[in-house]
Amino acid sequence: MMRVIVGVTGLATVLLLIGVASAIFSLANNEDPVVAEGGAKPEVVANMTDGVIVNDAGLEKDEPIAELGIAPRTAETPAPAITPYPIPEK
């Protein structure tokens, strides 16, 4: 019987801690963002970046990593022709 009481008490403690943590984090999310005096407003900065038009007419669609700017584009030069080694006659 003592094991059941200890188990239920532990479970209640864990649920209480989770509830308190949830309340703390929900209060933190409801606060207004801090804006520095004379600094840029987040709404204005976000609207400045919305209308950017990128001319990607010359870009290939088969290189997604190059389109993101992570890796350079591959060269469009054809691969050199492979010449096999001459087979010596016996």
N, C-alpha and C positions, 0 to 999 in steps of 0.2 A: 504494500500500500504506500509505503514511503517513496518508492521509486516513481510511482504515478504522480504523487504530489510534486516531487522534484522536477519531473519531466514537464508537467503542466506549468509550473512556475517558470522554468527555463523558456518554454515556448511563449508564455505571456511576456516575459522580459524581452525576448527577441522581437516580438510583434510591437511592443511599446517603443523600442529603439528605432525600428523601421518607421513607425508613425512619426516620431519626433524628427528624424532625419528628413522625411518627406515634407513635413511642415516647414522646416528650416529652408530647404531648397525651393519650395514653392514661394516663400516670402522673398527669397533672393531673386527669383525670376520676375517678380512683380514690380521691382524697383525701376525707376527711370534710368536710362544710361547717363553716365557722367560725361558732360561736355566741358572741355577746357574753355576758359574765358578767351574769346577772340579766335578760337579754333574753328575748323570747318564743321559744319553740321552734317551728321551722317546721312540725312535724307537728301541733301544737295549733292553730296559726293556720290551716292548711289545712283542718282538720276543722271549724273554726268557720264557715267560709264554705260548706260543702257543703250544709247543710240549709236554705238560704234559700228560702222559698216566696213567689213573687210572684203577687199577684192581678191577672191580666190579663184578667178576664172582660169588662171594658168597653173593652178596647183593640181597635182594628181590626187585622186581619192584613194589610192591603194597604199598610201603611207601615212597612217593616222598618227604615228609617233612624230614624224617630221612636221605634220600639220600643227601639232601642239607645241613645236619648238624644242622638244626634248633631245632629238637626235638630228644630225644633218641629213639632207636628202641624198639618196644614192645617185651616183653619176649615171647619165643616160648613154654613156659610151658602150658600144657592144663589147662583149667578152672576146678576147683574142681566140683565134681558131687554134684548136689543140692538134698538134701534129704528133702522131705516134712515133715511138722509137723504131728505127729500122730493124727488121727482123733479120738476123744474119742467116745466110743460107748455109746448109750443112754439106 
